[in-house]
Amino acid sequence: MPADLAVIGLGPFGLPLAQAAVAAGIRTLGYDRVPPPAPGRSTQESGRNTDAARAVHDTGRAPHESGAARPAAPAQDAGGCGGLTTADLRRMAAGGPCPGADPAQLGRVRTAVICVPTPPGPDGGPGLGPVAEAARALAARLRPHTTVILESPVPPGTTQDFLLPLLEAGSGLRAGRDFHLAYSPVRTDPGHRPVGYPATPKVIGGLTPACTESAAAFYGRLTEKVVRARGPREAETVQLLETNYRHVNIALVNEMAVLCHDLGVDIWDVIRCAETKPFGFQAFRPGPGVGGHAVPQDLSGRLAHGASGPPQTVRTLRMVELAQQVNNRMPRYVVQRATTLLNEHGKSARGAVVLLLGVTYKADLADLQGSPAEEIALRLMELGAAVHYHDPYVPAWTVRGRPVPRAEGPYEAAAGADLTLLLQHHRTYDLHGLSVKAQLLLDTRGATPAGSAQRL
């Protein structure tokens, strides 16, 4: 019996979709060919989501339950599967998808959703190589009347100018006539579960009205509300606005954090008070940098490259460009604060033992994509510091080819370190115990009680 759905890309975007589809009773298969790792990322990390899903499908156990040596992780983690629990993966294994790399499966579905990651390319924007690879694999098996939906974060114009020509050339079919084509911006918040997939509205923009309605009919089985955009470009620009909104607001609060430190003002108290305003304000919090899979885009004066011809020139988003500059400076600022703190206590960064606590980009997730911890570790090493780390989700960590020693226990390691940097506040960390044990503690997340540590 043919499957109803193929999810292409079982990463942080594809796995939540597959989970929702299985929960809705949709016959689902997963297709994932792990591409070559992006610079600074290992093949092990790139394939972690697929491996975790496959392990549960094959054995009924998540990788960290298999008996292999790995630090104990909190129960909600399932080997880095985008926030899915082991129970979630077991339920998915019972009804699909079966992760695999056999492209022949793609010719037996009614709907195919491309959810591959688009890590930063050479120009800093989303890299479209994984989208092209997925498109070619799908196009060679594409059947008439199939609905193809792109969910990966991409620049406006990608669906029509980049994906469509690849699908048509590889299949011999015509989009909008022989098969449906649409874009829907991915909306996932890994590790944050109060708003589930059914309660999250899905935006749809189809190549034609019929394409929009076909995609809307599919998502109508998964979510309570479907919002129809005028077309793919509008839907792609929704993704652009939502991603840039996050980065711009984080940049603002990061600049406020630096200013408040210079003024001797407690930024965390400022935010606590400001978020009581019932209108016109949404609280964002500063940190050592910004990570994640959605890349901020100022478009650098252009739209996506088409299949042929030069890119179209557009007005750059100056605000986003400035936000990227601010956020990209935060790891350097954290290192500056760290060295100043050491100096104030008669110590030098050279030869100092520095412990980094929490090196993932988001709390309670085993995901290193874009984590500022890498740059912070590298800069400290260049200053001559002996850098160690602890993270319950990361059993081994390499920075630019240099393995970083892992501490067995965070509190004992903090007691022996000259300086401890809290980069990510995982729920397993006892911050009171940490502040008591650490010789010096710099909290970049504002998670420790006021007065118990130096805070960003």
Buried (B, 14 or more C-beta within 10 A) or exposed (E): EEBBBBBBBBBBBBBBBBBBBBBBEBBBBBBBBBBEBBEBBBEEBBBBBBBBBBBBBEEEBBBBBEEEEBBEBEEBBBBBBBBBBBEBBBBBBEEBBBBBEEBEBBBBBBBBBBBBBBBBEEEEBBBBBBBBBBBBBBBEBBBEEBBBBBBBBBBBBBBBBBBBBBBBEBBEBEBBEBBBBBBBBBBBEBBEEEEEBEEBEBBBBBBBEEBBBBBBBBBBBBBEEBBBBEBBBBBBBBBBEBBBBBBBBBBBBBBBBBEBBEEEEBBBEBBEEEEEEEEEEEEBBBBBBBBBBBBBBBBBEBBBBBBEEEBBEBEBBEBBBBBBEBBBBBBBBBBEBBBEBBEEEEBEBEEBBBBBBBBBBBBBBBBBBBBBBBBBBBBBBEBEBBBBBBBBBBBEBBBEEEEBEBBEEBBEBBBBBBBBBBBBBBEBBEBEEBBEBBBBBBBBBBBBEEEBBBBB
